[in-house]
């Protein structure tokens, strides 16, 4: 295959259908940006669940040395922990539970806050400062009074954290924003696919004489289709670069400069999460354009 032919046809195709390619780029740009936002919101929801628990969870924190709760006589003993475990396991309202040690709690905080904020927030802390806890998952979020009343009065329990009422609106809004962004992105992706189909059809009509000659000399369908595929790849790459820039601006000006500063009670998405979103759209955009192009090219170049 002659590379000169491929790049010559690519240049001519982009010039002939410039307005259509711009429309494809803009549509893909907006749709990939929304897909990236959906991925980021999903990751933020996962961070919130790891840090705060989900809507079906209550957390029982155990007593520790110098506990601020006056009812705690000292660190929870093994016998008290066994009693708490038995109560949790035998309660019908409990679906599942897990025990979190001091080390696990401290490692989770370090993971969630990252190195930059860890230096300022956790410089004077260690694993010994973290409380042990039971993370209790309920069968039904509306049936919790039995387990909470049993656990809160046990020796060795410092406090019971029940944030379900506070977390419900947060998770609902994160879910609405996530699925809303992905839903709008799906419609825009469909529009982009239709634009791709029209672009291929117009490009094939503009080159029908050249395609006919190539057919007569025995050129394969793949050979003829390569310039069309290259055109949509160029459009997809430009759209991904623009979407990546938009997501980077959202991360810097929206999350780091605004949200994380004003709402500092929990960690927020960072560069690692941005990289995941960028990889997703970098794979998705070419796939959504190249596959339809290959499928439609065979139809439109039959001249």
C-alpha positions in Angstrom: 0.0 0.0 0.0 1.4 3.4 -1.0 1.5 5.8 2.0 1.6 8.7 -0.3 -1.8 7.8 -1.7 -3.2 7.3 1.9 -2.1 10.7 3.2 -3.0 12.4 -0.1 -6.5 11.1 0.1 -6.7 11.9 3.8 -5.7 15.5 3.2 -8.2 15.9 0.4 -11.0 14.2 2.3 -10.5 16.5 5.3 -10.5 19.5 3.1 -13.6 18.4 1.0 -15.7 17.7 4.0 -14.3 20.1 6.5 -17.6 21.3 7.9 -18.8 17.7 8.5 -15.6 16.8 10.2 -15.8 19.8 12.5 -19.4 18.8 13.4 -18.1 15.3 14.2 -15.3 16.7 16.3 -17.5 19.0 18.3 -20.1 16.3 18.9 -17.5 13.8 20.0 -15.8 16.4 22.1 -19.0 17.1 24.1 -20.0 13.5 24.3 -16.5 12.3 25.4 -16.3 15.1 28.0 -19.6 13.9 29.5 -18.5 10.3 29.4 -15.3 11.4 31.3 -17.4 13.3 33.8 -19.5 10.2 34.3 -16.4 8.2 35.0 -15.1 10.8 37.5 -18.4 11.0 39.3 -18.4 7.2 39.6 -15.0 7.2 41.1 -16.0 10.0 43.5 -18.9 7.9 44.6 -16.6 5.0 45.2 -14.3 7.2 47.3 -17.3 8.5 49.3 -18.4 4.9 50.0 -14.9 3.8 51.2 -14.6 6.9 53.4 -18.1 7.4 54.7 -19.8 4.0 54.1 -22.8 3.4 51.9 -26.5 4.0 52.6 -26.9 0.5 54.2 -24.1 0.9 56.7 -23.6 2.0 60.3 -20.2 2.1 62.0 -19.5 1.1 65.6 -16.2 2.6 66.9 -14.5 0.9 69.8 -13.1 2.5 72.8 -9.4 3.3 72.9 -6.9 4.7 75.4 -7.8 8.3 76.4 -11.1 8.0 74.6 -13.1 11.3 74.7 -16.2 9.2 75.6 -16.4 9.2 79.4 -18.1 5.8 79.4 -15.0 4.2 78.0 -12.7 2.9 80.8 -9.9 2.2 78.4 -9.2 0.2 75.2 -11.8 -2.4 74.3 -10.7 -5.8 75.5 -10.8 -9.0 73.5 -13.8 -10.3 75.6 -15.7 -7.1 74.8 -14.9 -7.4 71.1 -16.1 -11.0 71.1 -19.4 -9.9 72.7 -19.8 -7.2 70.1 -19.1 -9.7 67.3 -21.7 -12.2 68.7 -24.4 -9.5 69.0 -23.8 -8.4 65.4 -23.7 -11.9 64.0 -26.9 -12.9 65.7 -29.0 -9.8 64.8 -31.5 -10.5 62.0 -31.2 -6.9 60.7 -27.5 -7.4 59.8 -26.6 -8.6 56.3 -22.9 -8.5 56.7 -20.1 -6.8 58.7 -16.4 -6.3 58.7 -13.9 -5.5 61.4 -11.4 -2.7 60.7 -8.2 -2.6 62.6 -6.2 0.6 63.5 -3.7 -0.2 60.8 -6.4 -0.7 58.2 -8.1 2.5 59.2 -4.8 4.5 59.0 -3.9 2.9 55.7 -7.3 3.8 54.3 -7.0 7.4 55.4 -3.5 7.7 53.8 -4.8 6.1 50.6 -7.8 8.4 50.4 -6.0 11.7 51.1 -2.9 11.0 49.1 0.7 12.1 49.7 0.2 15.9 49.4 -2.6 16.3 52.0 -1.2 13.5 54.1 1.9 15.5 55.0 -0.2 18.4 56.4 -3.1 16.5 57.9 -1.5 13.3 59.2 2.0 14.5 60.2 1.4 14.1 63.9 -0.8 10.9 63.7 -0.1 7.2 63.6 -2.1 4.0 63.5 -2.4 4.0 67.3 -4.5 7.2 67.1 -7.1 5.5 64.9 -10.0 3.6 66.5 -10.9 0.1 65.7 -14.4 -0.3 64.3 -17.1 -2.6 63.0 -18.7 -1.6 59.6 -22.2 -3.1 59.7 -24.2 -3.6 56.6 -28.0 -3.8 57.0 -30.5 -5.9 55.1 -33.0 -3.0 55.0 -32.0 0.7 55.5 -35.3 1.3 57.3 -34.8 -1.5 59.8 -31.9 -0.5 62.0 -33.2 0.3 65.5 -32.6 -3.2 66.8 -28.9 -3.4 66.0 -28.2 0.2 66.9 -29.9 -0.1 70.3 -28.0 -3.4 71.0 -24.6 -2.2 70.0 -24.6 1.3 71.4 -25.0 0.0 74.9 -22.3 -2.6 74.8 -19.1 -2.3 76.8 -16.2 -1.3 74.6 -18.3 0.7 72.1 -17.4 4.4 72.1 -19.9 5.7 69.5 -22.1 4.6 66.7 -22.0 6.6 63.5 -25.1 6.5 61.4 -24.8 8.8 58.4 -27.4 7.2 56.3 -29.8 10.1 56.3 -26.9 12.5 55.5 -25.4 10.3 52.9 -28.6 9.5 51.0 -28.9 12.9 49.3 -25.2 12.9 48.5 -25.3 9.5 46.8 -28.6 10.4 45.0 -27.1 13.5 43.5 -23.9 11.7 42.5 -26.0 9.0 40.8 -28.3 11.6 39.1 -25.3 13.5 37.8 -23.4 10.4 36.7 -26.3 8.8 34.8 -27.4 12.2 33.5 -24.0 12.8 32.0 -23.8 9.3 30.5 -27.4 9.5 29.2 -26.7 12.8 27.4 -23.4 11.4 26.2 -25.2 8.4 24.7 -27.5 10.6 22.6 -24.5 12.7 21.4 -22.6 9.6 20.5 -25.6 8.5 18.4 -25.5 11.9 16.7 -21.8 11.6 16.1 -22.3 8.1 14.5 -24.9 9.6 12.2 -22.6 12.4 11.3 -19.8 9.9 10.6 -22.2 7.9 8.3 -23.1 11.1 6.4 -19.4 12.1 6.1 -18.5 8.7 4.7 -21.4 8.9 2.2 -20.5 12.4 1.0 -16.8 11.5 0.8 -17.6 8.3 -1.2 -19.8 10.3 -3.6 -17.1 13.0 -4.1 -14.5 10.2 -4.9 -16.8 7.9 -6.9 -14.8 8.3 -10.1 -11.5 7.5 -8.4 -13.1 4.6 -6.5 -14.5 3.2 -9.8 -11.1 3.3 -11.4 -9.5 1.6 -8.4 -12.2 -1.1 -8.5 -11.4 -1.7 -12.2 -7.7 -2.2 -11.5 -8.5 -4.6 -8.7 -8.0 -2.6 -5.5 -9.4 -4.2 -2.4 -12.1 -2.8 -0.2 -9.7 -2.4 2.7 -7.2 -0.4 0.4 -10.0 1.9 -0.6 -11.4 2.2 2.9 -8.1 3.2 4.6 -8.4 7.0 3.8 -11.9 7.0 5.2 -10.8 5.3 8.4 -7.9 7.7 8.8 -10.3 10.7 8.5 -12.4 9.6 11.4 -9.4 8.6 13.4 -8.1 12.2 13.0 -11.5 13.6 14.1 -11.6 11.2 17.1 -8.0 12.1 18.2 -8.8 15.9 18.1 -12.0 15.3 20.0 -10.2 13.3 22.7 -7.5 16.0 23.1 -10.2 18.7 23.5 -12.2 16.5 25.9 -9.0 15.7 27.9 -8.4 19.5 28.2 -11.9 20.1 29.3 -11.7 17.4 32.0 -8.3 18.8 33.1 -9.8 22.2 33.5 -12.7 20.7 35.5 -10.3 18.9 37.8 -8.1 22.0 38.4 -10.6 24.8 38.5 -13.6 22.9 39.7 -12.4 20.1 42.0 -9.0 21.3 43.3 -9.6 25.0 43.5 -13.2 25.1 44.5 -14.9 21.9 45.7 -12.0 20.3 47.7 -11.3 23.6 49.4 -14.9 24.3 50.4 -15.9 20.7 51.2 -12.9 19.3 53.1 -14.5 16.7 55.3 -13.8 14.0 52.7 -11.2 13.3 50.0 -11.9 14.1 46.4 -10.8 12.7 43.0 -7.3 13.4 41.9 -4.9 12.9 39.0 -5.0 9.1 39.1 -8.8 9.2 38.7 -8.4 11.8 35.9 -6.0 9.4 34.1 -8.5 6.6 34.3 -11.2 8.8 32.7 -8.8 10.0 30.0 -7.9 6.4 29.1 -11.6 5.5 28.9 -12.4 8.3 26.4 -9.1 7.7 24.5 -10.2 4.1 23.8 -13.9 4.8 23.4 -13.8 7.6 20.8 -11.7 5.8 18.2 -13.7 2.6 18.7 -17.1 4.4 18.3 -15.8 6.0 15.0 -13.6 3.3 13.4 -16.0 0.4 13.7 -19.0 2.1 12.1 -16.7 3.5 9.4 -15.5 0.0 8.5 -19.1 -1.3 8.5 -20.4 1.5 6.4 -17.5 1.9 4.0 -18.2 -1.4 2.3 -21.7 -0.2 1.5 -20.9 3.3 0.2 -17.9 2.4 -1.9 -19.7 -0.1 -4.0 -19.6 1.9 -7.2 
